[in-house]
Amino acid sequence: MITLQSVTLQRGTKILLDQVSLSIFAKQKVGVIGLNGCGKSSLFSLLLQQLQPDAGQVSVQSHARIASLSQEMPNTTMPAIQYAIRGDTQLSHCLEQLKLAEINQDNDAIAQCHQQLYEMGGYAVEARAAKLLNGLGFTHEEHSKPVNEFSGGWRMRLNLVQLLMSRADLLLLDEPTNYLDLDAIIWLERWLQRYDGTLLLISHDREFLDNVVQQIVFLHHQKIELYSGNYSSFETQRAEKLAREKAQYQKQQAKVEHLMKFVNQFRAKASKAKQAQSRLKALERMDKITLTHMDSPFTFKFYEPSFCTSPLLSFDKVDFSYGDHAILTEVDFSLGAKDRVGILGHNGAGKSTFMKILAGILKPTKGDRYQNRSLKIGYFAQHQVDQLDMQASAFVHIHRLTPGATEQQIRGFLGGFNFKSDMIFGSIETFSGGEKARLVLAMLVWQKPNVLLLDEPTNHLDLEMKEALAYTLQEYDGALVLVSHDRYLLKATVDEFYLVHDRALSLFKGDLNDYERWLFDVKKESRHESSDPTNVHKPTTTSQLPQQPRKVDEKKIRQTEIKLDQLTSKKALCEEKLADASIYAEENKIQLESALSEMKRLQQEIEAAEHLWMTLHGNNE
């Protein structure tokens, strides 16, 4: 499907790839990882022929249909569902031909177009687009909303919907989860598991990588390494490789030391000069083994929080509304000094509003918020990144918090967040989104809080920084409330979950796997509700294609939903097998092939069952 032969790629004076070769076969799902700036996105540009290699050859299977995720913000008055449908370029072309044939009153061409539409499933295109929109969090009412009326993040979601509408053989996804909440990520994960083409995925979400890909392409030091297995398997294999290299390195260093000792001892003696020169040549010929270990560039940690008695924060019958729109109703909550809480809930349920009330940024419309006198809150949210002083340096941002701090103290502190000298004293206007988020986190750590309120702290952070943050939060001795779409961070740092749903906050009795099942159950309930004829929405019409009236068969709907439950449970067991790193060992090759085959079969059966349900029900969720 994809072949790179001795490829070299240089951008300016920086060499990104140096004589690399790689083969990716059809239907493989591959994660692409590496430090920021190592060339991941440039690799995609090579495959899309947006860049040409400086040396070597890049080839993609002829006639392969390639789709990549657009990073451009769409700005059109087109309805969302119509924008989504345009992602199916083959169908769009056929509809244009049909329109032209109708204008020319060419009956043969009209019949041919209708035949093509039938073969492509064109008459169900609205249902297909609506299903994708719903899966990524758009409400039915938003299907007809103009694209340019959505916020930036939701427009980027529309780009993703458009991509998923394509009939591509090869998908190139560059950070597709950046603008998604946890619910949408789980849905996208399942969609990609069922996808029957070839996938290359750049992501900083290790849980997402674990659940979607079966191979890892690792870019580092201008080279490419291919690993079998998911991200967790890659970590294990990488650690084993580094251990071997370290042993070889130490062995080589001992040999070098022995040879140099001989050379230095006998170089001046005429009788031994020849042997000494021989040893020097041996040293020159020796292949130098360089440690490829990537020590984390991040060494920061939270300071010991000052003592504060429980409760730190509490709500008593708190309501909050924006005008007449109620967000939270009669919320009770108490946060202890050592509590570590994760907040779950649908996008728009009120998680960020809850966090702002906790932080004291918003005041309750009704009810009371209590705060301990000794409390020192460390609050992180995306708007703080946007409010940074772009003309000031990282040093100035920290110095403003503590004018008495010395330059050496601030430089050493920022170095723990991998800010080098030029980044410490230069304007931050050239910082990437991840670097700005790092600075806000650094400012938060500097202030020594005894409670952390973190609302999506990992947006734009790379894998190394995410892992450093997870490790540091594990060591943090204060209270923590965390909203995040990063399941690895949630699993690593919180002890209990609360759920925001239907304007209420309640303790969620379960883990993230239980939350995923809860999401599925909520969708099932919405399906039953929509089977009531009074709840059925009239579909948005985007073409004049004939639509067949359908009669709802309640018995078959229930049977299909039971089957979906059973298939989903089986798939979860299969995913557990594939999550075990040992299955990727050479001696377990047969087991791996069997598990992959079973996973593919289950994915196909789930897709067929979902399609049957959609056909029976007429619901596009």
Helices and strands as residue ranges (DSSP letters): E 2-11, E 14-24, E 29-33, H 40-47, E 55-60, E 66-68, H 80-85, H 89-103, H 107-119, G 122-124, H 125-135, G 140-144, G 147-149, H 152-165, E 170-174, H 182-194, E 198-202, H 206-212, E 215-220, E 223-228, H 231-266, H 270-285, E 313-322, E 325-335, E 340-344, H 351-359, E 366-371, E 377-380, H 382-386, H 394-401, H 407-415, H 421-425, G 428-430, H 433-446, E 451-455, H 463-475, E 479-483, H 487-493, E 496-501, E 504-508, H 512-530, G 533-535, H 554-579, G 581-584, G 586-588, H 589-617
